[in-house]
Amino acid sequence: MSTTRWFHKRGELARGDWQTVIDGEIDGWAHTGLRVAELDGTSVEVEAGVEKLIVPLAGSFAVVVDEQGEEREYTLAGRRSVFDGPTDVLYVSTVAVARITGTGRVAVATSPTADDVPTRYLSAEESPLELRGSGASSRQVHNFGTPQALDAARFIVCEVITPSQNWSSYPPHKHDEHKPGHESRLEEIYYFESAPTRVGGEKARPEAAFGMFSTYSSPAGEIEIDAQVRTGDVALVPYGYHGPAVAAPGYDLYYLNVMAGPDAERVWNISDDPDHAWVRESWEGQPFDERLPYESENEA
């Protein structure tokens, strides 16, 4: 079993102007991609041949979309940080090139495809906000790149906020077998960020913030990750049970998920680890974490 093959600390997947690049050049990886860049008034470009979802993590950006010789510019207002509620996003067609300019940190989810779905801007207000779980498993999900919110060719993209001391991606689950209506085959990217918690974290060093993440084997393949995760770290899940993702006391945890696979249907169907599936029933009647939802601190 390999941990280092599927877990990468910040900077280990750097390429060119990008802090992180995940694509088909990684052995055993085929259906999803992710790029993350820190910009200071500078620009990065994403080529045609992949569908793209541009997600501001921190800061604001202008995006020029060149769609077969016709240019159009979009403005992404973004947000101060990933813990400031949903952001507006931009889906860019497979046949278009996107040039991103701005100041801050930006992520681009990708998936290789020949299918051409029209470019679309999605405002923060259009992003479905879901509060999932209960008690210490309460978390906040922004479903801007899921089938319910976005027409796309292949990928499913969302982001999750887990407040200090809570668990998410739990119970452990998998999606590595094709069982129509029950489970779909999806490889998955986890891109992490962590920060001192909103309440009581004023004395903490931001660089010290961390969480924990775990994966383990299923019949589809052997995998093992048990790692501290910090801002910029990436876990790749080609198969296997994954979860939990745990926010350490004193620190909030964020992750961006990108999923796609070989199945014809674009759907997220999962199977819980049968040893832990009962936990979902235990949430009934528990109060939801009153710290959520996290919104812009100017609005909260």
N, C-alpha and C positions, 0 to 999 in steps of 0.2 A: 504494500500500500504506500501511496505517495502523498505527502502533504505539500511539499515544495512545488510539485508540478501544478497543483490546483490553487494554491494560495500565494499571493504576491504582495509584498510590502510596497508602500508608496515609492514610485520611481523605478521599480524593477521592470516595468513594462513601458518605460519611456521610449519615444521614438520621434525624432525631429523636434517640432515645436509642441508636441503633445507630452504631458506627464504620464499618460496611460494610453496604450493602444491595445485593444483586444480584437482580433480578427482571425481569419482562416490560416494565418501564418503560425498560430499556436497548434502544435500537434494534437489531434483529437478533437479539435474545435471547428464547427462548421456552420452554425446557424445564426449566431448572434455576434454583435460587436459593440464596443464602447470606446469612446475617446474622451479624455478629460484634459482641459487646458487651462492654465492661468494666464490671463491676458492683461496687459497694461497699455491699453490703447492700441494694441497690436491686433493682427488678424491670423486666423487659421482657415483652412479650406477643406471641405469634404467632397469627394468626387462623386460622379454619377455611378450607377451600378449597384447602389445599396439604397434602401429606404432609410430615412433619417428622422430622428426626433431630437430637436435641440432643446435642452433643459437648462436654464440658468440655475446654478447652484448658489452663487453669490454675485451680485452685480447686475448690470444691464448691458444689453448687446443689440447691435444692428446686424441684420442678416440680409445679404444680397443673394437672391436666388436667380441663377442663370438657367432657365429652362429652355434648352435648345435654341439659344441665341436671344431669347427675350428675358430681360432683367426686371426684377421687382424687388423692392426693399421693404423689409419688415422691421419693426421695433419691438424688442422684448424688454418690458419694464423690469422683469426679474424680481429680486428680493434681496434683503440684506444678508440672509443666511438660509440654510435649509430648514432651520427651526422657526422660520417666520411664516409658516403657512404655505398654501399652494402658490405656484408661479404660473405665469403664462408660458406656453410652449409653442414650438413651430414644427409641424410635420412637413418634411420636404420630400417630394417625389423622387422615385428611383432615377428618372431621366434627367434630373436637375443637379447642378453643382451649387453648393452653399458656401459662401464666404462670410465668416463671423468676425465682427470687430467689436471691441469694447474693453471694459475694465472689470475684472473679477474672475470667477471660476465658472466654467461652462462644461456641460457634459453633452455628448452626442451619442445616442443609442442608434445602432444600425443593424440591418439584416440584409444579406445579399439576396436579390430577387430580380426577376425580369418583369414582374407585374408592376404596372404603373398606376398608382393611386394618387389623385390630385393633391398638391400642396395645400395645407390648411393651417391657419392660425387658430389657437385655442386659448381663450383668456383664462385667467386664474379663476374667475367666477364660474366658468364652464367646467372646471375640473371637479369631478365627483369626489367628495370628501367622505370617507368611511371610517367610523369608529368600530374597531374590531376587538373581540375578546371581552374580558371583564376583569375586575380586580387587578392583581399583579400581572395579568396577561393583557391588559388594555394597551392598545396602540392605535395610531392614526395613519390612515392610508390615503394617498392621493392617486386616484385612478385615471390620470389624464391620458394614458396610452393603452387603455384596456378596450376590449370590443364595445363596451357600453358607452364609451366616450369618443372613440376615435376609429375611423375607418382606416385600416392599414392593410398591407399585403401579408405580412408574416408575423411581426413581433408583437409582444405584449409588454408594456412598460408601465411601472408604477413606482412609487416611493413610499417608504414607511418611516414613521417617527416613533421611537420607543423611549418614553421618559425614564429617568433615573430609577433603577432597581426593578424595572419591569422586564418581562420576557415577550419576545415576538418570534415569528416563524415557528410557532409552537401550537399544538403538538408537532413533533418532527413528521415530515411528510415527504412524499416523492412524486415525481411525474416522469417516469422513464420507461413505461410500457404503454402500448396502444390498446386500450380497452374502451371502445366507443361508449360515450355517456358516463364513463366512470374514471378513466385516467388517460391523460394525453402525454405524448413524448415531447418534452421541452428541456433543452439545456438552459441554464440560468446563470446570469452574472449578478453578483452582489458587489456594489461599490459602496464603501462605508465612509461616514464622517461621524465625529464625536465632538462634544463640547461640554464645558461645565454646565450643570443644570441651571435652569432659569432662576429657581428659588434657592438661595443659599450657596450658589457656586461662585460668588464674586471673588473669593480669595484664591481660587484654583488657577493653575497655569493651563491655558488652553491646550498646550502641547501634551499635557499629561492625560488628557481625556481618553478613555478607552471603553470598549465593550468586549464581549466574548462571542465567538461563533463556532458552531460545530456541524460537521457532516459525518455520515458513516455509511457503510456499504449496504447495498441491496442486491437482489439476485442479478440485477443488470450490470453490476461491476463493483470493484473494490475501491474505496475512497475513505480517507480519514483526514479531517481537519479539526483541530482543537486549538484555536488561536486567539490571542489578544488582537483586537482590530482597532485601528486608529484612522484618522482622516487620511484618505487617499489609498487605503488598502483595498485589495480586491480578492474575492473568493469566486472561483469558477466551479459550477456544479454540473458536470456532464451527465450524472446519474447519481443514484443513492438518496438516502434519507438526509434531509437538511433541516437544521434547527436543533436547539434554539439559538436565537440571537439575543443576547442579554446585555442590558445597559447597566454598567457598574454603578454602585451607589455614588452619588455626587456628579454623575455624568449622563447626559442624554445621548442616544444613539440614533443615527439615520442610515438608511441604505436605499440605494436606487437599484431596482431589479429590471433586468432585460431578459426576456424569455422568447424563444422560438424553437421550432423543431421540424421534423420531416412530415408530420401528419398534415393531411389536406385541410382539416378544420382548424381555424384559429380560436382555440379555446383552452382555458386553464382548468383542467380537471386533475384532482390530486387524490392520493391514497395516504391516509395517516398510518404511521407505524401502529400496528394493532396493539402493541403493548401499552401505548400511551393515548390511544384514541378516546378513551373514557374521560380524559381530562376536559374535553369540550362540554360534556354534560355537567361537570362540576361548576361551570361558570354560571349556570342558571341561578338567578336570584342574587348573585354578587353585584355590588355597586360598581359602576364604571369609574375609572380613575378621573377624579374631578379636575386634574390638571389639564386634561385634554378637552377640546382641541387646542393645539398650539396655532396661534395666528400671529400676525405682525404684532410686535410688542407695542406699537403705537395704537393698535386696535384693541389689544387685550385689556 
